[in-house]
């Protein structure tokens, strides 16, 4: 059976009523560009504060990395909290760690407040050690977060085997702050809330350029313009066109996923029985989770859209048979790929390149929580002007060198590693 080149989350989530294309001129207090996690969170929190908001999306809500996400509601960033404080300084690092450590609770509160149907589970996540070096890394991360009062625990022995459903993992870091969801369901739920609160939402509306007009910004689109004194650029890895320098401040990478048909039975129930989402400590990681229908979802770094059907099946078979051989051979049904914005040091950046103009880069694959937090923080900052409401200070824009070369080298490395997994050279 041929893999369906379709995002599972889009397949599962009911479509929203289509929003209009912007024609003519509209005015607002804030114009938000991009209807992903960050843009929708910013728009929603601004509307809650009584602001007039115009939201522009080049495609549809969740079209980019937000809707194609793994759906892990993670706390913190990929790099451990001590490294964040070492890179940013103790004061700023502590603020960022504190803010992102609490980020899942913001997502949970938005889901509850607006009754968003997105398969939300709050049982945490599992970071799984694939070897002794990975176990040492997780032990260090566990100690770092516990020093900060986080409810994390390193599982070993029978507790680890029972939680993960595999004997190939010696230890797993359980983070009880975290959870999982259907990212497209969450995105469309936020979009529905934006519309409910009276936001002016325009889809299939590409931005062509930004112009300064006195105290206002004029956001010019193909068939109209939005006029506002404040603008949030929330297009991230899916920024299109040459109207902003943002694309030069990160290098794009990709993440693909493969989903099985729904599983049932005693053997299938052994896989992540507590409902946590997970990922392993490999340099080219594998993510592993289930959805509400029992499907097994596997993912890894790389552009699955450029890989043949047989390659994706062989890779998924290899990962599944390594971790969960007892379920037998699976039928893989869906595959899709999303784009991630990477920074060389794996830290995000917040920008204010001109008065009233905000932007960001560098979520490095942690969009669900980080985007929700940054969107709210931007909304708070635009109202108060207090930079202390941000999770970290603004930084000047600095172009990343050799963007195309970096992306190509990463992709080549990922493909080589996955080929080695398929050939059983590495696992």
Secondary structure as UniProt FT lines:
FT   STRAND          4..5
FT   HELIX           8..12
FT   STRAND          24..27
FT   STRAND          30..33
FT   HELIX           37..48
FT   TURN            49..50
FT   STRAND          53..56
FT   TURN            61..68
FT   STRAND          72..73
FT   HELIX           81..88
FT   HELIX           90..101
FT   HELIX           103..113
FT   TURN            114..115
FT   STRAND          125..129
FT   HELIX           132..147
FT   TURN            148..149
FT   STRAND          152..156
FT   HELIX           157..164
FT   STRAND          171..175
FT   TURN            176..177
FT   STRAND          179..180
FT   HELIX           183..196
FT   TURN            197..198
FT   STRAND          200..202
FT   STRAND          207..213
FT   TURN            214..215
FT   STRAND          216..221
FT   STRAND          224..228
FT   STRAND          230..233
FT   HELIX           236..238
FT   HELIX           246..249
FT   STRAND          251..260
FT   HELIX           266..269
FT   TURN            270..274
FT   STRAND          277..280
FT   STRAND          286..290
FT   TURN            292..293
FT   STRAND          296..301
FT   HELIX           304..306
FT   HELIX           309..323
FT   HELIX           325..327
FT   STRAND          332..342
FT   TURN            344..345
FT   STRAND          349..354
FT   TURN            355..356
FT   STRAND          357..361
FT   TURN            364..365
FT   HELIX           367..384
FT   HELIX           387..389
FT   TURN            401..402
FT   HELIX           403..422
FT   TURN            423..424
//
